[in-house]
Amino acid sequence: MKKPYKTLYIYYLEGQVKYRKDLGFGKNFIGNWQEEDSSFLFFDSPADNEVQILLKKQPHLILADSYSMAYDQWQGGIEPFIEIGSFIVHPPWNKIDTDHNKIPIILDPGVVFGTGTHFTTKDCLEAIELACYKHNIKTASDLGSGTGLLSLAAAKSGIDKIIAVDFNFLAAKTTYNNILLNNFENRIISIQGLAQDFICQPVDLLITNIHYDVMKDIIAVKEFLNTKVFILSGLLRSQFQEVLYKLSKYPVKIIKIWEGEGIWHTVLGEVDL
């Protein structure tokens, strides 16, 4: 299997694209990464005409910039494989030596970030391993799933049922693709939605590697205590201190804290009711 794309053509638009059947995008359209007030359209070949047609159909949109770059450049380079704890993560176009004791995870990131190289991702993978070693975990929620790597690791660690949630449709689609690549369609479900809407779902393990603006809402509600074990990650130093302060008011026990370069923090804890 070859890499999915050689060159990416990216169009940065101010405003959100309204999905309609007559967008006029062809087979070279990869997907749309939407932020609050902007959209990033990805194509695998130049799409100036398609974008101009879109701007005429949806005049609230403004083309702010466009650029092209190599796929590897967009992803910051993709390693043939990455070994993290008991796992070995590799893209589907790179075969790995089967003569090892690592647990393989196939990961096609598409154009979504999250290949396993970031401190928070690595620490979350280690936290999942530790959580599953210490507790009998059968269900989990992965809020802010990105490429789905943490959900895949949870399934590989023996967790039976996992909900992977991401607000961005392109991320949810990428997670679903990786679920299929690893044959976990009976154990992981990928959902496009708000993380806050799924905190009420009681699970054994709650995984959140997500923006602090979302995390602070998650840990503020009483349903946060519906889980047995939790992993909170993606936290900068000041955010980490805020989270620890809020957790100090709950009946929880901190199991381990990871710190990456003194900047990124990950917390593994358990609810002690």
PARO-963709 format. One line per field, with one value per residue: residue in three letters; x, y, z of N, C-alpha, C in turn; residue number from 0. Coordinates in pm, 1 decimal. Atoms other than C-alpha are relative to their C-alpha. Example, Ala and Ser with C-alpha at 12.3 -4.5 7.8 and 13.67 -1.06 7.14 Angstrom:
<nodes>
code <- [ALA	SER]
n_xx <- [89.0	-82.0]
n_yy <- [-119.0	-119.0]
n_zz <- [0.0	-6.0]
ca_xx <- [1230.0	1367.0]
ca_yy <- [-450.0	-106.0]
ca_zz <- [780.0	714.0]
c_xx <- [90.0	-77.0]
c_yy <- [120.0	109.0]
c_zz <- [0.0	73.0]
pos <- [0	1]
</nodes>
This chain:
<nodes>
code <- [MET	LYS	LYS	PRO	TYR	LYS	THR	LEU	TYR	ILE	TYR	TYR	LEU	GLU	GLY	GLN	VAL	LYS	TYR	ARG	LYS	ASP	LEU	GLY	PHE	GLY	LYS	ASN	PHE	ILE	GLY	ASN	TRP	GLN	GLU	GLU	ASP	SER	SER	PHE	LEU	PHE	PHE	ASP	SER	PRO	ALA	ASP	ASN	GLU	VAL	GLN	ILE	LEU	LEU	LYS	LYS	GLN	PRO	HIS	LEU	ILE	LEU	ALA	ASP	SER	TYR	SER	MET	ALA	TYR	ASP	GLN	TRP	GLN	GLY	GLY	ILE	GLU	PRO	PHE	ILE	GLU	ILE	GLY	SER	PHE	ILE	VAL	HIS	PRO	PRO	TRP	ASN	LYS	ILE	ASP	THR	ASP	HIS	ASN	LYS	ILE	PRO	ILE	ILE	LEU	ASP	PRO	GLY	VAL	VAL	PHE	GLY	THR	GLY	THR	HIS	PHE	THR	THR	LYS	ASP	CYS	LEU	GLU	ALA	ILE	GLU	LEU	ALA	CYS	TYR	LYS	HIS	ASN	ILE	LYS	THR	ALA	SER	ASP	LEU	GLY	SER	GLY	THR	GLY	LEU	LEU	SER	LEU	ALA	ALA	ALA	LYS	SER	GLY	ILE	ASP	LYS	ILE	ILE	ALA	VAL	ASP	PHE	ASN	PHE	LEU	ALA	ALA	LYS	THR	THR	TYR	ASN	ASN	ILE	LEU	LEU	ASN	ASN	PHE	GLU	ASN	ARG	ILE	ILE	SER	ILE	GLN	GLY	LEU	ALA	GLN	ASP	PHE	ILE	CYS	GLN	PRO	VAL	ASP	LEU	LEU	ILE	THR	ASN	ILE	HIS	TYR	ASP	VAL	MET	LYS	ASP	ILE	ILE	ALA	VAL	LYS	GLU	PHE	LEU	ASN	THR	LYS	VAL	PHE	ILE	LEU	SER	GLY	LEU	LEU	ARG	SER	GLN	PHE	GLN	GLU	VAL	LEU	TYR	LYS	LEU	SER	LYS	TYR	PRO	VAL	LYS	ILE	ILE	LYS	ILE	TRP	GLU	GLY	GLU	GLY	ILE	TRP	HIS	THR	VAL	LEU	GLY	GLU	VAL	ASP	LEU]
n_xx <- [84.3	-74.9	51.1	127.0	-13.4	-135.9	4.5	128.3	37.7	81.4	66.5	41.9	116.0	64.2	139.5	22.4	63.2	128.0	-2.7	109.8	-29.5	-49.5	-124.8	-81.1	-130.3	-18.2	-66.9	-124.8	31.6	-34.6	87.3	7.6	-28.4	71.7	-16.7	119.1	31.6	-81.5	2.7	-117.8	36.4	-116.1	11.3	-127.0	-43.1	49.7	146.1	36.6	132.8	101.8	12.2	66.2	142.6	51.8	11.0	117.1	119.9	8.6	-71.2	-46.2	-136.9	-107.4	-125.0	-105.0	-132.1	-8.8	-138.5	-22.3	-116.8	-11.0	77.8	-86.8	-24.1	121.2	4.7	-122.9	-76.3	62.7	-101.0	40.2	71.3	-30.9	18.1	41.3	40.1	18.8	57.6	-77.0	96.6	-56.9	99.5	27.2	-89.7	-129.1	4.5	-92.7	-53.6	90.4	-80.9	-12.8	100.3	85.3	138.3	6.0	116.0	-7.4	55.8	-4.1	47.7	61.5	-50.4	26.4	-117.7	9.1	-68.0	-62.6	-128.8	12.6	-15.7	126.6	45.9	-84.1	31.8	133.1	-15.6	-54.1	104.3	98.2	-60.9	-3.2	138.4	49.6	-74.6	44.2	144.8	75.2	69.4	73.7	57.8	-77.4	33.7	-115.1	58.7	-102.7	-70.4	-100.6	-17.0	51.0	-110.5	20.8	107.2	-58.7	-84.0	90.4	51.0	-112.5	-27.7	102.0	128.0	99.3	86.9	-60.7	62.1	-98.5	77.7	-72.1	90.6	-32.8	45.8	-113.4	-65.2	85.4	-12.8	-132.7	8.9	76.6	-86.2	-98.9	73.0	11.5	-133.0	-40.3	107.1	63.0	131.4	94.4	-38.7	-13.5	90.9	-46.6	113.3	-27.1	85.0	-64.5	-46.7	80.3	127.3	-20.4	-56.0	100.5	-7.0	-88.4	-98.7	-107.1	-117.4	22.7	-124.0	18.8	-117.8	88.9	-21.4	38.8	131.3	98.8	-23.7	48.4	143.9	18.4	-26.8	81.0	132.5	-4.4	-8.1	-141.1	-29.1	61.9	-104.5	-84.9	-135.7	-0.8	-125.1	17.3	-126.3	1.1	1.9	-117.0	-34.4	101.3	123.4	-20.3	20.6	144.6	64.2	-31.5	78.8	139.2	4.3	-19.1	132.0	75.0	-50.2	-83.4	-138.9	-91.5	-87.2	-128.5	-3.9	-108.3	-36.5	-82.4	-82.2	45.3	107.8	124.0	27.9	102.4	36.8	76.2	59.7	114.3	106.0	0.2	132.6]
n_yy <- [-119.6	-124.8	-112.6	-42.3	-123.0	-49.3	-144.0	-51.0	-135.1	-42.4	-130.2	-51.5	-86.6	-59.4	41.9	144.0	50.3	67.6	120.3	15.7	99.3	-63.6	-70.9	4.6	58.5	128.2	107.4	-47.7	-61.7	86.9	-29.0	-136.0	-14.9	-120.2	-61.4	-76.7	-102.0	21.0	133.1	36.9	100.0	76.9	69.6	61.9	-66.6	-137.5	-8.5	-141.6	-15.6	49.8	-93.1	-120.7	33.7	2.0	-137.8	-60.7	61.8	-32.8	-128.9	-36.1	50.0	-82.4	73.4	-73.7	42.2	134.6	42.4	142.7	53.2	144.6	65.1	18.9	-130.5	-34.2	83.1	-15.8	124.0	119.0	103.0	134.8	53.7	-63.1	90.3	-70.0	101.5	132.1	-17.1	-46.0	-68.7	-15.5	-25.2	122.2	14.4	48.6	128.0	8.8	132.2	69.0	64.7	-88.9	26.5	-117.1	9.7	-89.0	-85.0	-61.2	-134.9	-87.7	-127.5	-86.4	-136.1	-33.7	12.6	101.2	121.3	64.0	-61.5	-107.0	43.2	36.0	127.1	105.5	15.5	60.8	142.2	62.3	-6.1	103.7	127.0	7.2	8.5	135.2	92.0	-14.5	11.1	80.9	-101.2	59.0	-104.9	-125.0	-111.7	-76.8	-128.6	-69.7	120.4	-28.6	110.4	122.1	80.3	40.1	100.2	124.0	52.9	51.7	129.2	92.9	31.0	91.8	-64.6	58.8	-97.0	-133.1	-108.3	-100.2	-120.0	-121.1	-100.5	-20.2	112.1	62.2	83.1	116.0	84.6	61.8	102.1	113.3	69.8	75.7	110.7	105.0	53.1	87.7	98.8	-23.6	-60.1	55.1	-40.3	-146.1	-77.8	-136.8	-92.1	-142.7	-69.9	-75.2	84.8	-27.5	72.5	142.3	19.3	67.5	142.7	63.5	93.6	35.7	-85.0	-123.5	-50.1	-132.6	-75.1	-95.8	-140.0	-29.1	-63.9	108.5	83.3	-62.8	26.8	142.5	32.5	-86.4	58.4	112.5	125.1	35.7	104.3	125.1	90.2	57.9	-47.4	-107.9	-52.6	-137.8	-35.1	-119.0	-111.1	-83.8	-5.7	-71.3	77.6	117.4	-40.9	-20.9	131.8	61.7	-69.0	46.4	140.4	8.1	-14.9	121.1	124.0	68.4	28.1	-13.3	117.0	-39.4	-123.2	-7.5	-136.3	-0.9	-120.2	-102.4	-77.5	77.0	82.4	104.2	48.7	123.6	4.7	88.9	-52.7	74.3	-21.1]
n_zz <- [0.0	9.7	-77.0	60.3	78.1	21.9	-25.9	-46.2	42.2	-113.6	18.3	-129.5	18.3	-116.8	-0.5	3.9	121.7	-17.3	83.0	94.7	102.5	122.6	-27.2	120.7	-25.0	66.4	-72.5	-60.4	-128.7	-112.5	-112.3	-50.2	-142.4	-41.3	-130.5	-34.1	100.2	119.2	61.2	77.8	99.1	45.0	127.7	39.2	122.7	-3.3	6.0	4.4	60.8	-92.3	-112.1	50.2	12.5	-136.8	-48.9	64.3	-55.5	-141.8	-4.6	-135.1	-12.5	55.2	17.2	-70.3	46.4	56.5	8.5	21.9	-69.5	0.9	-106.0	-116.0	-60.4	-75.7	-119.2	-76.5	15.0	-56.3	-19.6	43.3	-115.5	-127.6	-112.7	-120.9	-95.9	60.5	132.8	115.1	87.2	133.9	105.1	76.7	114.7	-49.4	-67.8	-112.8	-30.6	-92.6	-103.7	-115.4	-103.2	-10.1	47.6	115.9	28.7	132.6	-9.4	116.9	-54.0	99.9	-19.3	-140.3	-84.8	-103.9	43.9	-114.4	-31.3	-99.2	-138.8	-63.2	56.4	-57.5	-141.6	-7.7	30.7	-120.7	-102.8	33.0	-40.5	-145.6	-46.8	28.1	-86.1	-138.1	-13.3	96.3	79.6	111.6	83.7	-1.7	89.0	45.9	37.4	76.3	46.8	102.5	95.3	-60.3	-50.7	-138.6	1.5	50.2	-107.4	-102.8	48.8	-1.1	-140.4	-48.1	-31.1	90.4	65.4	-5.1	76.6	41.3	34.6	39.1	56.6	140.8	82.0	66.6	-100.6	-23.6	119.4	-6.4	-104.9	53.4	95.3	-76.3	-63.0	101.0	28.2	-110.3	-20.7	-129.2	20.3	-97.1	-135.3	-7.0	83.2	19.6	0.4	15.0	-95.3	-107.7	-109.5	-118.7	8.9	-26.1	-132.8	-83.9	24.6	-98.7	54.9	-93.0	26.0	75.6	60.4	58.8	44.1	65.5	-37.7	-138.4	-0.5	-2.3	-117.8	-122.7	-5.3	-27.0	-140.2	-85.9	-22.9	-94.8	75.4	14.1	-98.2	42.0	46.5	-103.5	22.3	98.3	54.3	43.6	64.9	84.5	-94.9	-25.1	-141.7	-78.2	10.6	-84.0	-139.0	-16.4	-3.6	-128.1	-103.0	10.2	-39.1	-145.6	-60.5	33.2	-61.4	99.1	-36.4	113.1	8.9	57.6	78.6	98.8	39.9	119.8	17.4	-92.8	63.2	17.1	-116.9	9.2	-132.9	-13.4	-133.2	-19.2	-85.8	-126.0	-64.2]
ca_xx <- [0.0	126.7	97.3	-251.2	-131.9	184.2	92.4	-187.0	-365.7	-518.5	-767.9	-818.2	-1163.0	-1307.5	-1648.1	-1798.2	-1885.3	-2248.9	-2268.0	-2484.2	-2509.9	-2412.6	-2075.5	-1911.5	-1616.9	-1476.8	-1282.7	-978.6	-1158.1	-1015.8	-1219.2	-1295.8	-1136.5	-1370.4	-1283.3	-1525.9	-1503.4	-1293.4	-1269.4	-970.6	-1050.8	-807.2	-757.7	-498.3	-476.5	-529.0	-893.8	-904.0	-1212.3	-1404.2	-1330.2	-1435.4	-1765.1	-1811.9	-1748.8	-2020.2	-2269.4	-2187.2	-2097.3	-2053.5	-1720.6	-1395.0	-1082.9	-811.5	-521.6	-424.8	-108.0	33.8	278.4	405.4	194.5	489.5	547.6	186.7	215.4	558.9	703.8	560.0	790.0	794.1	689.8	682.2	731.3	544.2	524.4	384.7	259.4	413.7	225.4	273.6	94.7	-63.6	188.5	481.1	515.7	678.5	890.3	661.3	949.2	883.1	680.1	498.2	124.0	74.2	-161.5	-223.6	-277.2	-357.5	-374.5	-502.8	-475.0	-564.5	-293.3	-218.1	41.5	169.8	470.4	329.3	408.5	42.1	-38.2	256.2	168.0	-197.1	-91.2	115.9	-172.7	-413.5	-174.7	-137.9	-512.8	-589.1	-319.5	-456.9	-830.6	-1079.8	-1190.6	-1457.9	-1593.0	-1432.1	-1503.3	-1238.0	-1344.4	-1152.0	-1050.1	-855.3	-716.3	-857.3	-517.4	-613.1	-934.0	-737.9	-489.7	-778.1	-921.5	-578.2	-551.8	-863.7	-1141.5	-1461.4	-1669.7	-1535.1	-1704.4	-1473.9	-1607.3	-1473.0	-1648.7	-1468.9	-1630.6	-1299.3	-1147.0	-1445.1	-1417.6	-1044.4	-1111.1	-1369.5	-1122.2	-864.9	-1124.7	-1178.2	-803.5	-765.5	-1086.8	-1242.8	-1579.6	-1754.5	-1577.4	-1530.6	-1790.8	-1684.5	-1920.7	-1910.9	-2035.3	-1959.6	-1752.9	-1966.4	-2273.8	-2116.6	-1987.2	-2313.5	-2238.6	-2107.0	-1788.4	-1502.4	-1238.2	-1269.1	-996.7	-973.2	-679.1	-857.0	-856.3	-876.9	-1182.0	-1368.8	-1204.7	-1298.1	-1664.6	-1624.4	-1475.8	-1716.9	-2027.0	-2117.6	-2143.2	-1763.1	-1766.9	-1964.4	-1633.7	-1402.9	-1073.7	-990.0	-710.1	-690.0	-431.8	-338.0	-282.0	-36.4	125.5	-129.4	-420.7	-278.0	-273.4	-637.4	-735.7	-553.1	-732.6	-1072.5	-991.0	-890.8	-1258.3	-1367.9	-1342.0	-1063.0	-713.2	-429.8	-241.3	27.8	121.8	327.2	514.3	655.2	938.8	789.8	503.2	248.7	77.4	-126.1	-312.7	-425.8	-670.5	-945.8	-1277.8	-1292.6	-1661.8]
ca_yy <- [0.0	347.7	669.8	813.9	1148.0	1289.9	1659.3	1837.2	2143.7	2336.8	2625.0	2829.7	2990.8	3236.0	3104.0	2757.2	2561.5	2460.2	2102.3	2065.3	1808.2	2064.0	2167.1	2062.8	1882.0	1588.4	1278.9	1489.1	1629.5	1483.8	1662.6	1976.5	2060.7	2308.2	2538.4	2781.0	3052.5	2893.7	2595.8	2417.6	2232.5	1956.6	1825.7	1595.0	1807.0	2178.6	2280.0	2653.8	2619.9	2410.5	2659.0	2956.5	2782.0	2724.0	3092.2	3193.2	2946.1	3041.2	3413.9	3426.1	3247.0	3434.8	3273.0	3382.7	3179.3	2872.5	2668.3	2330.2	2111.2	1757.5	1518.1	1436.5	1807.0	1858.2	1571.2	1683.0	1356.7	1010.1	749.7	394.7	290.2	425.7	211.3	337.3	111.7	-222.7	-76.6	-36.2	214.7	213.6	343.1	83.0	154.2	45.8	-320.9	-401.7	-692.5	-946.0	-1076.2	-856.4	-860.4	-533.6	-493.3	-355.0	-65.6	32.6	407.8	605.5	968.5	1104.9	1482.2	1472.3	1530.3	1251.0	999.4	920.0	1152.2	1417.7	1397.5	1388.5	1103.0	896.0	960.9	870.4	539.3	461.4	570.1	336.6	47.0	124.8	173.1	-163.3	-331.7	-197.1	-223.2	-453.0	-213.8	-320.2	12.3	343.9	684.4	862.7	1227.8	1420.4	1107.8	1272.2	985.9	728.5	611.7	608.7	419.2	162.3	125.1	80.4	-198.3	-357.8	-348.8	-563.8	-307.1	-445.0	-136.5	209.1	530.6	761.0	1117.2	1415.9	1740.2	1757.6	1541.6	1480.0	1347.8	1120.4	991.2	925.4	740.0	523.8	440.6	331.1	123.8	-69.8	-105.9	-274.1	-480.7	-321.1	-222.5	-446.1	-284.9	85.0	329.0	664.2	956.2	1315.5	1530.4	1746.9	1580.8	1747.1	1560.3	1222.7	1278.7	1144.2	802.4	589.0	402.6	228.4	451.4	812.1	931.2	1302.1	1439.9	1759.1	2139.7	2278.4	2488.3	2161.0	1967.6	2224.2	2171.9	1793.7	1786.3	2051.0	1830.1	1566.3	1301.8	1315.4	1085.4	821.0	674.1	446.7	565.3	881.6	1012.2	1389.6	1517.5	1802.5	2030.0	2317.5	2400.9	2657.1	2445.5	2143.6	2333.8	2436.4	2075.0	1950.5	2213.4	2105.4	1737.3	1807.7	1881.2	1540.6	1192.1	1091.0	950.7	1052.6	743.0	902.5	1231.5	1263.1	1579.4	1640.3	1892.9	2075.6	2190.5	1914.7	1728.0	1408.0	1282.6	926.7	899.3	686.9	776.8	672.2	659.5]
ca_zz <- [0.0	-93.9	100.8	51.0	-89.6	-239.9	-232.6	-45.9	-183.8	101.9	81.6	393.6	406.2	655.4	754.0	773.5	460.7	443.7	323.7	13.5	-262.0	-527.9	-384.4	-709.8	-550.5	-744.1	-646.3	-560.4	-253.5	70.2	332.3	527.9	861.7	1034.3	1319.3	1484.7	1217.7	945.3	710.7	558.9	237.2	141.2	-213.5	-367.5	-684.9	-758.5	-708.1	-782.5	-1005.0	-753.4	-475.5	-690.2	-765.0	-392.0	-315.3	-563.9	-416.6	-57.4	-61.9	315.8	262.3	199.6	56.0	299.5	160.0	-38.1	-43.8	-134.1	49.9	57.7	262.9	490.7	546.7	658.8	905.9	1022.5	895.5	951.3	1098.8	956.0	1306.2	1658.9	1968.8	2274.1	2576.3	2461.1	2132.3	1789.5	1573.4	1198.4	886.7	655.6	378.7	599.1	685.0	1016.5	1127.2	1291.8	1503.8	1806.1	2125.7	2060.9	2004.6	1650.7	1576.5	1213.8	1186.5	871.8	992.5	661.2	705.8	1077.3	1336.7	1582.6	1467.1	1815.5	1823.2	2058.4	2430.7	2530.3	2292.7	2413.1	2776.6	2715.5	2561.1	2869.1	3092.1	2909.7	2963.2	3332.8	3379.9	3220.1	3428.9	3757.3	3684.0	3513.9	3239.7	2991.1	2859.7	2766.6	2613.6	2407.5	2393.9	2129.3	1939.6	1653.5	1445.2	1686.4	1811.2	2178.9	2108.0	1911.3	2197.0	2439.6	2224.7	2188.0	2569.2	2600.5	2645.7	2490.7	2408.1	2323.0	2212.4	2013.5	1985.4	1794.7	1704.9	1371.1	1104.6	927.1	1250.8	1314.6	957.8	1002.3	1328.2	1152.3	876.1	1134.1	1315.3	991.6	929.0	1269.0	1246.1	1553.0	1404.4	1660.3	1955.0	1869.3	1742.4	1594.5	1653.4	1531.3	1816.7	2117.9	2387.9	2656.0	2529.6	2608.3	2960.4	3103.1	2955.9	3246.5	3151.8	3326.9	3162.5	3046.8	2806.6	2725.8	2530.4	2437.6	2450.5	2802.8	2712.0	2659.6	2942.4	3206.4	3113.1	3131.3	3480.6	3609.3	3593.8	3853.2	3579.8	3557.9	3861.3	3669.0	3552.1	3750.3	3598.3	3404.4	3185.2	3141.0	2892.4	2660.6	2959.9	2972.9	3305.6	3428.9	3302.1	3480.0	3810.0	3758.1	3691.8	4001.7	4210.2	4078.7	4127.2	4489.2	4559.5	4428.5	4583.4	4347.1	4377.9	4145.5	4029.0	3811.8	3646.7	3327.4	3226.2	2879.4	2853.7	3150.4	2927.0	2860.0	3141.5	3163.3	3470.6	3545.3	3833.9	3979.9	4137.3	4502.2	4592.5]
c_xx <- [88.0	-57.2	-124.7	11.8	147.4	7.5	-140.8	-19.6	-106.5	-53.1	-59.5	-110.3	-45.2	-149.4	-11.2	-74.6	-130.4	-3.9	-127.1	42.9	64.6	129.1	92.0	139.4	8.1	70.5	128.9	-22.1	26.4	-94.2	11.9	25.3	-59.6	38.9	-124.8	-41.3	80.6	-11.6	128.8	-39.8	126.2	-32.3	134.4	46.6	-56.9	-150.5	-46.9	-141.2	-110.2	-23.0	-68.6	-149.8	-66.8	-21.9	-119.8	-129.2	-20.6	77.9	43.6	143.9	99.2	125.9	112.7	138.6	-11.4	146.9	5.4	125.4	-1.2	-76.7	83.6	27.0	-118.7	-3.7	125.5	88.3	-70.0	104.4	-49.4	-74.3	45.7	-28.3	-29.6	-51.8	-6.8	-45.6	106.2	-100.0	64.0	-110.7	-19.0	93.3	141.5	-18.7	102.9	44.3	-89.7	74.1	26.6	-113.1	-97.1	-139.7	-16.9	-130.9	22.2	-67.9	24.0	-55.2	-74.3	60.6	-24.5	127.7	-22.7	61.5	69.0	130.3	-9.4	9.6	-132.4	-52.8	78.5	-37.7	-138.0	6.5	55.3	-104.6	-106.9	52.1	-5.9	-140.9	-54.7	72.2	-55.2	-148.2	-58.3	-88.9	-63.8	-56.6	82.1	-62.1	127.9	-53.5	107.9	90.0	106.2	7.0	-54.9	106.3	-25.0	-111.9	52.5	86.8	-85.7	-55.1	110.2	35.1	-108.8	-133.3	-101.9	-78.3	55.1	-80.0	107.8	-76.1	93.8	-98.2	22.7	-36.5	116.0	76.7	-81.3	7.6	134.0	3.7	-71.2	84.5	103.7	-63.0	-9.5	135.7	44.8	-107.1	-66.4	-140.4	-105.6	29.6	12.9	-102.7	52.0	-119.8	48.9	-95.2	81.3	37.7	-88.5	-130.4	13.0	60.4	-98.3	0.6	94.5	91.2	103.5	120.0	-39.7	134.6	-29.2	135.2	-56.1	33.1	-52.8	-137.9	-112.4	16.3	-56.4	-150.6	-26.8	16.9	-83.3	-134.4	12.1	11.2	144.4	36.0	-68.1	103.2	78.0	141.3	-3.3	142.3	-29.1	132.4	-18.6	8.9	133.7	15.9	-109.5	-133.3	6.1	-24.9	-148.0	-73.6	26.4	-81.8	-144.8	-12.6	12.9	-132.8	-87.9	56.3	78.6	140.7	86.7	97.0	138.2	-17.1	120.6	24.2	95.2	68.9	-43.8	-118.0	-132.3	-19.4	-115.2	-22.5	-78.8	-53.1	-115.4	-99.3	-12.4	-128.6	-29.7]
c_yy <- [124.8	104.7	54.9	122.0	35.2	147.7	39.0	142.6	47.4	141.0	41.6	103.5	58.7	-29.7	-151.2	-39.8	-69.7	-120.2	-10.1	-97.9	61.3	78.7	0.8	-55.2	-137.3	-100.6	45.7	68.9	-99.4	22.7	143.3	-1.1	132.3	41.4	84.0	95.2	-17.7	-144.1	-20.0	-113.7	-67.2	-72.0	-65.7	44.7	141.4	6.7	144.7	20.1	-43.8	97.2	128.6	-22.3	-0.8	141.0	72.1	-54.8	36.9	129.2	45.2	-44.6	95.9	-85.7	82.3	-34.3	-138.2	-35.7	-150.0	-41.5	-150.7	-57.7	-17.4	131.3	41.5	-76.5	13.8	-123.2	-115.4	-109.8	-134.5	-74.5	75.6	-101.2	82.0	-104.1	-136.5	7.5	33.6	52.7	20.8	27.9	-125.1	-20.7	-41.9	-132.9	-2.3	-144.0	-66.9	-68.0	98.6	-31.5	116.2	-28.0	96.7	78.1	61.9	135.9	76.5	135.1	85.7	138.4	49.2	-19.9	-109.3	-130.9	-73.2	63.8	105.8	-57.1	-47.9	-132.9	-116.0	-26.2	-64.4	-150.1	-75.1	-3.7	-106.1	-137.0	-17.7	-16.4	-141.1	-104.8	1.8	-29.7	-93.6	94.2	-65.0	104.3	127.9	102.3	74.4	130.6	89.1	-102.8	27.2	-111.6	-131.9	-86.0	-49.3	-102.7	-134.8	-65.6	-58.0	-136.7	-105.2	-43.7	-86.2	61.8	-38.2	102.5	140.8	95.9	102.6	120.3	113.1	95.5	18.2	-123.6	-73.9	-90.6	-126.1	-97.6	-73.9	-109.4	-123.7	-81.7	-86.2	-114.1	-117.5	-64.8	-100.5	-102.7	12.0	58.8	-53.9	45.6	151.1	63.4	142.8	91.9	142.4	74.7	74.3	-93.6	16.1	-79.0	-147.2	-27.7	-73.0	-150.8	-65.5	-103.7	-31.9	92.7	118.9	52.6	135.5	64.2	110.2	141.3	25.4	63.9	-102.7	-81.8	62.0	-16.6	-144.7	-30.5	84.0	-62.4	-123.6	-134.1	-43.7	-116.2	-132.2	-101.8	-57.5	57.9	108.1	36.5	139.2	47.4	119.8	127.3	72.5	20.1	66.6	-74.5	-122.8	33.9	23.8	-132.7	-68.3	63.3	-49.0	-145.4	-16.2	9.6	-123.1	-119.7	-82.4	-17.6	10.2	-118.4	39.0	127.8	-7.3	145.9	-7.3	133.0	114.4	81.1	-75.5	-94.9	-97.3	-56.0	-129.6	-6.4	-97.2	65.9	-90.6	28.5	-110.4]
c_zz <- [0.0	95.6	-68.2	-91.1	-15.7	35.7	42.4	-50.4	98.5	-24.5	133.8	-21.7	133.0	-8.8	-9.6	-126.7	36.2	-94.1	-82.9	-107.2	-123.8	23.2	-121.7	20.3	-65.8	88.0	66.6	134.3	112.5	117.0	46.0	150.2	45.2	140.4	25.1	-112.4	-127.2	-48.0	-78.7	-93.0	-52.4	-130.3	-30.1	-138.0	3.1	-22.0	-0.7	-54.9	94.9	115.1	-44.1	-16.1	138.0	52.7	-60.2	59.2	146.7	24.6	138.8	22.6	-65.4	-9.4	60.9	-52.1	-63.1	-14.9	-23.9	74.1	-10.0	118.9	126.9	72.1	85.5	132.6	85.7	-6.8	68.2	7.8	-54.4	110.0	124.0	109.8	124.8	98.3	-66.8	-144.7	-104.4	-102.2	-136.7	-100.8	-85.3	-117.6	42.5	71.6	112.4	18.8	103.7	113.6	114.0	97.4	18.0	-55.2	-116.9	-7.9	-137.1	6.8	-129.6	44.5	-100.8	9.5	142.3	80.8	105.7	-42.1	113.9	41.7	110.3	141.4	60.1	-52.3	58.9	146.1	18.6	-29.0	121.5	111.4	-23.9	43.1	152.1	56.9	-17.5	83.6	142.9	18.7	-105.5	-80.3	-122.7	-96.3	12.4	-94.0	-31.9	-56.0	-60.3	-64.8	-105.6	-102.8	53.4	65.2	142.0	12.0	-45.5	107.6	111.9	-39.7	2.5	142.9	62.1	35.5	-106.9	-80.9	20.4	-87.0	-29.3	-54.7	-40.6	-65.3	-149.0	-80.8	-65.1	97.4	27.3	-117.0	-0.9	106.2	-51.8	-96.9	73.0	78.7	-96.5	-28.1	106.3	36.9	137.0	-13.9	96.0	142.9	17.3	-92.2	-6.5	-18.0	-20.7	92.8	103.8	113.9	123.8	0.6	37.5	137.0	90.6	-18.2	101.8	-64.2	106.8	-14.0	-86.9	-48.2	-63.2	-26.6	-89.1	46.0	141.8	7.3	3.1	128.0	126.7	14.8	38.3	148.0	96.3	36.4	89.2	-71.2	-26.3	92.1	-33.9	-48.9	118.1	-5.1	-106.9	-39.9	-54.1	-58.4	-92.4	81.4	6.3	150.6	84.6	-1.6	89.5	146.8	29.0	12.7	133.2	113.2	-1.8	43.7	151.1	75.0	-23.1	76.5	-101.8	55.3	-124.9	2.1	-51.3	-80.8	-93.6	-36.3	-118.8	-20.2	90.7	-50.7	3.8	117.2	-27.5	139.4	-13.3	141.3	7.0	95.2	121.8	74.2	98.6]
pos <- [0	1	2	3	4	5	6	7	8	9	10	11	12	13	14	15	16	17	18	19	20	21	22	23	24	25	26	27	28	29	30	31	32	33	34	35	36	37	38	39	40	41	42	43	44	45	46	47	48	49	50	51	52	53	54	55	56	57	58	59	60	61	62	63	64	65	66	67	68	69	70	71	72	73	74	75	76	77	78	79	80	81	82	83	84	85	86	87	88	89	90	91	92	93	94	95	96	97	98	99	100	101	102	103	104	105	106	107	108	109	110	111	112	113	114	115	116	117	118	119	120	121	122	123	124	125	126	127	128	129	130	131	132	133	134	135	136	137	138	139	140	141	142	143	144	145	146	147	148	149	150	151	152	153	154	155	156	157	158	159	160	161	162	163	164	165	166	167	168	169	170	171	172	173	174	175	176	177	178	179	180	181	182	183	184	185	186	187	188	189	190	191	192	193	194	195	196	197	198	199	200	201	202	203	204	205	206	207	208	209	210	211	212	213	214	215	216	217	218	219	220	221	222	223	224	225	226	227	228	229	230	231	232	233	234	235	236	237	238	239	240	241	242	243	244	245	246	247	248	249	250	251	252	253	254	255	256	257	258	259	260	261	262	263	264	265	266	267	268	269	270	271	272]
</nodes>
